Amino acid sequence: MTAPVTGTATESAAKPGKARKAGKAGKAGKQDGGRAGPAGLTVTLVVLAVLLVVSATAGLAIGSVQVPPYQVWGIGTHALGADWVEPDWSPARATIVLDVRAPRVLLGAVAGAGLAVVGTALQALIRNPLAEPYLLGVSSGASLGAVTVIVFGVTLFGPASLPAAAFAGALGALLLVYATARTGGRITSARLVLSGVAIAAVLTAVLDLLLLTTDRGNEARAVLAWTLGGLGGVNWDTLWLPGAALLVGVAVLMAQARNLNLLLAGEEAATTMGLDVARFRARMFVLLSLVTGVLVAACGPIGFVGLMLPHIVRLAVGGDHRRVLPTAALGGAVFLIWADIAARVVAAPAEIPVGVLTALCGGPFFLWLMRRDARRTTGRGGA
């Protein structure tokens, strides 16, 4: 499934055939993204953009109070000042669409897109197809940081205290997992996943301990529900920060897409092409932890979006990150909007945490990836 993260530079230098092979692998990784051609990528992005609009409309229309799609568009355009729309809806419906569902749908799109691009970048940085914020304990670290601020009432940075603590927790967890899994300059898939699971378990235990020992019982119950992941309770005032984090994250990752492609051929080949792998990886870890921390602070830990979407997207557009990143962002937004719709209607009038539904989808997907890796490893061993 994955090659070791690093190898022996002297051996590579002594065997120029390996260097040429690595260079070809890097070119193949870039060309792989062009399997559908520029026109195919454009069609894919247009289809996903249309699906995103349809999904957002469904998210605004579906709920305990059903709102016809034409009224959803009418309410939205009227709120934007379109006088040609004749209001034929009640003020209550307008409030439901604009103040209750619209922020929730937008947060779902932002969180889905952000988690998908973070998962894509992590899989390239660590060269492991199982890498994902939830599985690597990054989401657990962000959750612990956020809950610590809530339980102890820390307001050192004012309104930014919660996302700042979530960012610190996410970065600390990611660095700890990476340091634990890296032994002798090598990282294996099994060691990385086991390190992530173990550290996530420890962080979750500490989080649960905080909730059980706090004197604020009502607040503890609310936080416990938040740790399952959900998009409820968001409002327009809190949407700007996740949106800004997504825009910054996608912009920086798109600018670094070539370097992410170089890592597909291995650290030796990337270094030969002039990339300072250690410094690049450190910068990207900070960026990805920032995006993850802000998203977790906004909607709680939602798992497996960053695991599933990159793999699904690569089947359509290949491995070039200039193609994968925007496609994964749109696909993640569509996926999480529909997951939230399902969370609202499956057990109506009760609401299922959206993190539960993504886990129900992502768990089997993770097992399938593990079985696929086992079959490939067995095949190589047999060969």
C-alpha positions in Angstrom: 0.0 0.0 0.0 2.7 2.5 1.0 6.4 2.5 0.6 8.6 3.6 3.5 8.6 7.3 4.0 12.4 7.5 3.8 15.1 5.3 2.4 18.9 5.2 2.2 20.2 8.1 0.1 23.6 6.5 -0.6 21.9 3.4 -2.0 19.8 5.6 -4.3 22.9 7.4 -5.4 24.7 4.2 -6.1 21.9 2.9 -8.2 21.0 5.5 -10.8 18.3 3.2 -12.1 16.4 3.7 -8.9 16.7 7.5 -9.3 15.4 7.3 -12.8 12.6 5.1 -11.7 11.7 7.5 -8.9 11.7 10.4 -11.4 9.4 8.4 -13.7 7.2 7.7 -10.8 6.9 11.4 -10.0 6.0 12.1 -13.7 3.5 9.3 -13.7 1.9 10.7 -10.5 1.4 14.0 -12.3 0.3 12.5 -15.5 -2.1 10.2 -13.7 -4.2 13.2 -12.9 -4.7 13.8 -16.6 -6.4 10.5 -17.4 -9.7 12.3 -18.1 -8.0 15.3 -19.7 -8.7 19.0 -19.0 -12.2 18.7 -20.5 -12.9 15.7 -18.3 -11.8 17.6 -15.2 -14.0 20.6 -16.2 -17.0 18.4 -16.7 -16.4 16.7 -13.3 -16.1 20.1 -11.5 -19.2 21.4 -13.2 -21.2 18.3 -12.3 -20.1 18.5 -8.7 -20.9 22.3 -8.6 -24.4 21.5 -9.9 -24.7 18.7 -7.3 -23.6 21.2 -4.6 -26.4 23.7 -5.6 -29.0 20.9 -5.7 -27.7 19.5 -2.3 -27.8 23.0 -0.7 -31.4 23.5 -2.0 -32.4 20.1 -0.5 -30.7 21.0 2.8 -32.8 24.2 3.0 -36.0 22.5 2.0 -36.0 19.3 4.0 -36.7 19.2 7.6 -39.5 19.1 10.2 -41.1 21.9 8.2 -41.0 21.1 4.5 -40.3 24.1 2.3 -40.8 23.7 -1.5 -37.7 24.3 -3.5 -39.2 27.2 -5.4 -39.9 28.9 -2.2 -36.3 28.2 -1.0 -35.0 30.1 -4.0 -37.7 32.8 -3.7 -36.7 33.4 0.0 -33.1 33.5 -0.9 -33.4 35.8 -3.9 -35.8 38.1 -2.0 -33.3 38.3 0.9 -30.7 39.5 -1.6 -33.0 42.3 -2.8 -34.6 40.7 -5.9 -37.9 42.7 -6.2 -39.2 40.6 -9.0 -39.9 37.7 -6.6 -43.5 37.9 -5.2 -43.4 36.7 -1.6 -45.9 33.8 -1.1 -44.4 32.3 2.0 -45.0 33.0 5.7 -42.4 34.9 7.8 -41.9 31.7 9.8 -40.7 29.8 6.7 -38.4 32.7 5.8 -36.9 32.6 9.3 -36.4 28.8 9.1 -34.7 28.9 5.8 -32.5 32.0 6.4 -31.6 31.9 10.1 -31.8 28.2 11.0 -31.0 26.0 7.9 -28.9 28.3 5.7 -26.0 28.6 8.3 -26.2 24.9 8.9 -26.0 24.0 5.2 -23.1 26.4 4.7 -21.2 25.0 7.7 -21.8 21.5 6.3 -20.4 22.5 2.9 -17.4 24.2 4.5 -16.6 21.4 6.9 -17.0 18.7 4.3 -14.7 20.5 1.9 -12.2 21.3 4.6 -12.0 17.7 5.9 -11.7 16.3 2.4 -8.8 18.5 1.5 -7.0 17.9 4.8 -7.3 14.2 4.3 -6.0 14.5 0.8 -3.0 16.4 1.9 -2.3 14.2 4.9 -2.3 11.1 2.7 0.3 12.7 0.5 2.5 14.1 3.3 2.7 10.8 5.2 2.4 8.7 2.0 -0.3 6.6 3.6 -3.8 6.1 2.1 -5.2 5.5 5.6 -4.2 8.9 6.8 -7.2 11.0 8.0 -7.7 13.6 10.8 -10.1 11.4 12.7 -8.0 8.2 12.5 -4.7 9.9 13.3 -6.1 11.4 16.5 -5.9 15.0 15.1 -9.7 15.5 15.7 -9.4 14.0 19.2 -6.6 16.5 20.0 -8.6 19.4 18.7 -11.6 18.2 20.7 -9.6 18.0 23.8 -8.2 21.5 23.3 -11.7 22.9 22.7 -13.3 21.1 25.6 -10.6 22.2 28.0 -11.4 25.8 27.1 -15.1 25.2 27.6 -14.8 23.4 30.9 -12.3 25.8 32.5 -13.8 28.9 31.0 -10.6 30.1 29.4 -10.9 33.4 27.6 -7.3 34.4 27.1 -7.8 35.1 23.4 -11.4 36.2 23.7 -13.7 34.7 21.0 -10.7 33.1 19.4 -9.9 31.1 22.5 -11.9 28.0 21.4 -10.4 27.7 17.9 -6.9 28.5 19.2 -7.1 25.7 21.7 -8.5 23.3 19.1 -5.6 24.2 16.8 -3.0 23.7 19.5 -4.6 20.3 20.4 -4.7 19.2 16.7 -1.1 20.2 16.1 0.1 18.5 19.2 -1.7 15.3 18.5 -0.5 15.2 14.9 3.1 15.7 15.9 2.9 13.1 18.6 1.4 10.5 16.3 4.0 11.2 13.7 6.9 11.0 16.2 5.5 7.8 17.7 5.1 6.0 14.4 8.4 7.1 13.0 11.1 4.6 14.0 14.5 4.5 12.3 13.4 7.0 9.7 10.6 4.7 8.5 6.9 4.7 8.9 4.7 1.8 8.2 0.9 1.9 7.7 0.2 -0.4 10.6 2.4 1.6 13.0 0.9 4.9 11.9 -2.7 3.7 12.3 -2.0 2.0 15.6 -0.2 5.1 16.9 -3.2 7.2 15.9 -5.7 4.9 17.4 -3.8 4.7 20.7 -3.2 8.4 21.1 -6.8 9.1 20.1 -8.0 6.7 22.8 -5.8 8.4 25.4 -7.0 11.9 24.4 -10.6 10.8 24.4 -10.2 9.3 27.8 -8.8 12.6 29.1 -11.7 14.4 27.5 -14.3 12.1 29.1 -12.6 12.6 32.5 -12.9 16.4 32.1 -16.6 16.0 31.3 -17.2 13.7 34.2 -15.5 15.8 36.8 -16.8 19.2 35.8 -19.4 20.8 38.1 -21.4 22.2 35.1 -23.6 19.2 34.4 -25.8 20.8 31.7 -22.8 22.2 29.9 -21.1 18.8 30.1 -24.0 17.1 28.4 -24.1 19.7 25.7 -20.3 19.2 25.1 -20.7 15.5 25.1 -23.3 15.7 22.3 -20.9 18.1 20.5 -18.1 15.5 20.6 -20.2 13.2 18.4 -20.1 15.8 15.6 -23.0 17.9 14.5 -23.9 21.1 12.5 -26.7 22.3 14.8 -26.5 25.5 16.8 -24.4 27.4 14.2 -25.3 31.0 13.3 -24.2 33.6 10.9 -21.8 35.2 13.4 -19.7 32.1 13.8 -19.5 31.1 10.1 -16.8 33.5 9.0 -13.9 31.7 10.8 -14.4 28.2 9.3 -15.0 29.8 5.9 -11.8 31.8 6.2 -9.8 28.7 7.3 -11.1 26.7 4.3 -10.2 29.5 1.8 -6.7 29.9 3.2 -6.2 26.1 3.5 -7.3 25.4 -0.1 -5.4 28.4 -1.5 -2.1 27.3 0.2 -2.5 23.6 -0.7 -3.3 24.5 -4.4 -0.1 26.6 -4.4 1.8 23.6 -3.0 0.2 21.0 -5.2 3.4 20.4 -7.2 5.3 19.7 -4.0 2.6 17.3 -2.8 3.0 15.5 -6.2 6.7 15.2 -5.7 6.1 13.4 -2.4 4.2 10.7 -4.3 7.6 9.5 -5.7 9.2 9.4 -2.2 11.4 11.6 -0.1 14.5 10.8 -2.1 13.0 11.8 -5.4 11.4 14.9 -3.9 14.8 16.0 -2.4 16.5 15.5 -5.7 13.9 17.8 -7.3 14.9 20.5 -4.8 12.2 20.1 -2.1 13.2 20.5 1.6 10.9 17.7 2.7 11.3 18.2 6.5 10.6 21.9 6.3 7.7 21.5 3.9 6.1 18.8 5.9 6.4 20.9 9.1 4.7 23.9 7.5 1.9 21.7 6.1 1.4 20.1 9.5 0.8 23.5 11.0 -1.6 24.5 8.2 -3.6 21.2 8.4 -3.8 21.4 12.1 -5.1 25.0 11.9 -7.8 24.0 9.4 -8.8 20.9 11.4 -8.8 22.8 14.7 -11.1 25.5 13.4 -13.5 23.0 11.9 -13.6 20.9 15.0 -14.3 24.0 17.1 -17.2 24.8 14.8 -18.9 21.4 14.4 -17.1 18.8 16.6 -15.1 15.9 15.4 -16.6 14.4 12.2 -14.7 11.4 11.1 -13.9 9.5 7.8 -14.8 12.3 5.4 -11.1 12.9 4.9 -10.5 9.2 4.4 -13.3 8.4 1.8 -13.4 11.4 -0.4 -9.7 11.5 -1.6 -9.9 7.8 -2.7 -13.2 8.3 -4.5 -12.0 11.4 -6.2 -8.7 9.9 -7.4 -10.7 7.2 -9.2 -12.3 10.0 -11.3 -9.4 12.5 -11.8 -6.2 10.6 -11.0 -3.5 11.5 -8.5 -2.4 15.0 -9.5 -3.2 17.2 -6.5 -3.9 20.2 -8.8 -7.0 18.1 -9.8 -7.7 16.1 -6.7 -7.8 19.1 -4.2 -10.6 21.1 -5.9 -12.6 18.0 -6.8 -12.3 16.6 -3.2 -13.4 20.0 -1.8 -16.6 20.0 -3.9 -17.2 16.3 -3.2 -16.7 16.6 0.5 -19.2 19.6 0.6 -21.9 17.6 -1.2 -21.3 14.5 0.9 -21.5 16.2 4.3 -24.6 18.2 3.3 -26.5 15.0 2.5 -25.1 13.3 5.6 -26.6 16.1 7.6 -29.9 15.8 5.8 -30.0 12.1 6.6 -29.2 12.9 10.3 -32.2 15.2 10.4 -34.7 12.8 8.8 -33.7 9.3 9.6 -35.0 9.3 13.1 -37.2 12.4 12.9 -38.3 14.2 15.1 -35.1 13.2 16.9 -31.7 14.2 15.3 -28.8 11.8 14.9 -25.3 13.3 15.3 -23.9 13.6 11.8 -20.6 12.1 13.0 -22.4 8.9 13.7 -23.6 8.6 10.1 -20.2 9.4 8.6 -18.7 6.7 10.9 -21.3 4.2 9.7 -20.2 5.0 6.1 -16.4 5.3 6.8 -16.0 2.3 9.0 -16.8 -0.3 6.3 -14.7 1.8 3.8 -11.7 1.7 6.2 -12.1 -2.1 6.5 -12.2 -2.4 2.7 -9.0 -0.4 2.4 -7.3 -2.6 5.0 -8.4 -5.8 3.1 -7.2 -4.3 -0.2 -3.8 -3.6 1.3 -3.6 -7.1 2.8 -4.3 -8.6 -0.6 -1.7 -6.4 -2.4 0.9 -7.2 0.3 0.2 -10.9 -0.1 0.4 -10.7 -3.8 3.8 -8.9 -3.7 5.1 -11.5 -1.2 4.0 -14.3 -3.4 5.7 -12.7 -6.4 
